Amino acid sequence: MDNFATSKRTNLDHLIGVEAFDPMEGDIRETADCERAMKGVNVVVHLAALGSVPRSIADPISSHAVNLGGFLNVLQAARTAGVQRFVFASSSSVYGDSTELPKREENIGKPLSPYAITKYGNEVYARLFHRLHGMRTIGLRFFNVFGERQDPEGPYAAAIPRFIKAFLAHSSPQIYGDGLQSRDFTYVANAVEAVQKAVVCADERAFGQVFNVAYGSRVTLLELVDALRNALVSIDPAVAGVKAEHAPERGGDIRDSLADITKARDVLGFGPKVDLQQGLDRAIPWYVANWG
Ligand SMILES: NC(=O)c1ccc[n+]([C@@H]2O[C@H](COP(=O)([O-])OP(=O)(O)OC[C@H]3O[C@@H](n4cnc5c(N)ncnc54)[C@H](O)[C@@H]3O)[C@@H](O)[C@H]2O)c1
């Protein structure tokens, strides 16, 4: 179910005709839509949300309504329908102002944005529904996921698609701050693997819990820009001369991010297979074909 608030229907083109694919247009803020979506469902993977820290700072009311109010609607509809497993997207943003590296599930700081509050709220509700109602919830704290079809346009686009689009247009990728902030960029196939493990393999030890989902290594934004330039230069030699530009730092962002993925390895059997470079090698051809 999706209301396509922040995504394109064409992202689903490759699934049309696949027998098991049964899309439904609906809004998680509407309880009736959530109830309709639960018909005949054993397992819920709840990913719908308004992404982006800056979006939530600009419009906290909408982020709250979708990410927290909508989450509760989906959770309650799943409970009422007797759904057997509820896997949901949390976020590395819940680590907030904690400076500990690598980030471990049990040590979080104070939230730095409304978005982080909503994701932390999801975790708290899920844990409570596990405790009160025995619901089999599993939270996945995704770290900076990237890959094909991620939108490079608009004020809330993620760094990797935004930088690739800029390079392909020979305009300077814009870095907020000094570029020395670091991220554990995670190729989407790794995130999908974690979802599959949570749906298929996880047992009692995982229910009511949250898990870091990341590759488990970090680069600075300056290193990321270099890696992108190097990857793109063989496709478009003019990219060699494109330099990054610095804009003022943005509020709400975590300075450094690196996941300890031991818990997901031990409990879910998660083992990410695609590192940053391999992920960029897979994603870039799609951007060249669609935005080059
Ligand atoms: N991409 C990342 O780096 C990242 C990192 C941490 C957490 N997450 C979380 O993972 C999940 C998936 O992220 P993504 O990057 O695929 O984001 P996305 O924006 O591509 O997907 C979210 C989807 O939710 C839909 N949606 C928004 N409001 C809705 C509503 N009211 N009703 C129904 N659908 C609605 C959007 O149209 C979109 O298709 C989100 O919950 C996000 O917060 C993502």
Ligand as a Chemical Component Dictionary entry (heavy atoms), coordinates in Angstrom:
data_LIG
# 
_chem_comp.id                   LIG 
_chem_comp.type                 NON-POLYMER 
_chem_comp.pdbx_formal_charge   0 
_chem_comp.three_letter_code    LIG 
# 
loop_
_chem_comp_atom.comp_id 
_chem_comp_atom.atom_id 
_chem_comp_atom.alt_atom_id 
_chem_comp_atom.type_symbol 
_chem_comp_atom.charge 
_chem_comp_atom.model_Cartn_x 
_chem_comp_atom.model_Cartn_y 
_chem_comp_atom.model_Cartn_z 
_chem_comp_atom.pdbx_ordinal 
LIG N1  N1  N 0  16.404 5.608 2.663  1  
LIG C1  C1  C 0  17.059 5.707 3.825  2  
LIG O1  O1  O 0  18.240 6.053 3.879  3  
LIG C2  C2  C 0  16.366 5.391 5.131  4  
LIG C3  C3  C 0  17.119 5.439 6.307  5  
LIG C4  C4  C 0  16.480 5.170 7.509  6  
LIG C5  C5  C 0  15.150 4.833 7.525  7  
LIG N2  N2  N 1  14.446 4.810 6.381  8  
LIG C6  C6  C 0  13.018 4.472 6.456  9  
LIG O2  O2  O 0  12.776 3.366 5.609  10 
LIG C7  C7  C 0  11.474 3.462 5.021  11 
LIG C8  C8  C 0  11.581 3.418 3.517  12 
LIG O3  O3  O 0  12.401 4.503 3.107  13 
LIG P1  P1  P 0  12.645 4.842 1.593  14 
LIG O4  O4  O 0  13.974 5.469 1.481  15 
LIG O5  O5  O -1 12.296 3.665 0.730  16 
LIG O6  O6  O 0  11.588 6.007 1.414  17 
LIG P2  P2  P 0  10.596 6.313 0.219  18 
LIG O7  O7  O 0  10.199 7.739 0.378  19 
LIG O8  O8  O 0  11.169 5.855 -1.072 20 
LIG O9  O9  O 0  9.383  5.358 0.587  21 
LIG C9  C9  C 0  8.392  5.711 1.505  22 
LIG C10 C10 C 0  7.062  5.509 0.811  23 
LIG O10 O10 O 0  6.028  5.871 1.721  24 
LIG C11 C11 C 0  4.991  6.441 0.946  25 
LIG N3  N3  N 0  4.122  7.243 1.807  26 
LIG C12 C12 C 0  4.369  8.478 2.334  27 
LIG N4  N4  N 0  3.306  8.895 3.034  28 
LIG C13 C13 C 0  2.370  7.909 2.979  29 
LIG C14 C14 C 0  1.052  7.766 3.495  30 
LIG N5  N5  N 0  0.490  8.724 4.237  31 
LIG N6  N6  N 0  0.376  6.625 3.215  32 
LIG C15 C15 C 0  0.935  5.655 2.450  33 
LIG N7  N7  N 0  2.172  5.735 1.929  34 
LIG C16 C16 C 0  2.888  6.856 2.187  35 
LIG C17 C17 C 0  5.704  7.284 -0.093 36 
LIG O11 O11 O 0  4.896  7.611 -1.183 37 
LIG C18 C18 C 0  6.879  6.360 -0.449 38 
LIG O12 O12 O 0  6.583  5.517 -1.525 39 
LIG C19 C19 C 0  10.877 4.755 5.578  40 
LIG O13 O13 O 0  10.108 4.432 6.709  41 
LIG C20 C20 C 0  12.093 5.567 5.982  42 
LIG O14 O14 O 0  11.778 6.485 7.010  43 
LIG C21 C21 C 0  15.006 5.070 5.176  44 
# 
loop_
_chem_comp_bond.comp_id 
_chem_comp_bond.atom_id_1 
_chem_comp_bond.atom_id_2 
_chem_comp_bond.value_order 
_chem_comp_bond.pdbx_ordinal 
LIG N1  C1  SING 1  
LIG C1  O1  DOUB 2  
LIG C1  C2  SING 3  
LIG C2  C3  SING 4  
LIG C2  C21 DOUB 5  
LIG C3  C4  DOUB 6  
LIG C4  C5  SING 7  
LIG C5  N2  DOUB 8  
LIG N2  C6  SING 9  
LIG N2  C21 SING 10 
LIG C6  O2  SING 11 
LIG C6  C20 SING 12 
LIG O2  C7  SING 13 
LIG C7  C8  SING 14 
LIG C7  C19 SING 15 
LIG C8  O3  SING 16 
LIG O3  P1  SING 17 
LIG P1  O4  DOUB 18 
LIG P1  O5  SING 19 
LIG P1  O6  SING 20 
LIG O6  P2  SING 21 
LIG P2  O7  DOUB 22 
LIG P2  O8  SING 23 
LIG P2  O9  SING 24 
LIG O9  C9  SING 25 
LIG C9  C10 SING 26 
LIG C10 O10 SING 27 
LIG C10 C18 SING 28 
LIG O10 C11 SING 29 
LIG C11 N3  SING 30 
LIG C11 C17 SING 31 
LIG N3  C12 SING 32 
LIG N3  C16 SING 33 
LIG C12 N4  DOUB 34 
LIG N4  C13 SING 35 
LIG C13 C14 SING 36 
LIG C13 C16 DOUB 37 
LIG C14 N5  SING 38 
LIG C14 N6  DOUB 39 
LIG N6  C15 SING 40 
LIG C15 N7  DOUB 41 
LIG N7  C16 SING 42 
LIG C17 O11 SING 43 
LIG C17 C18 SING 44 
LIG C18 O12 SING 45 
LIG C19 O13 SING 46 
LIG C19 C20 SING 47 
LIG C20 O14 SING 48 
# 
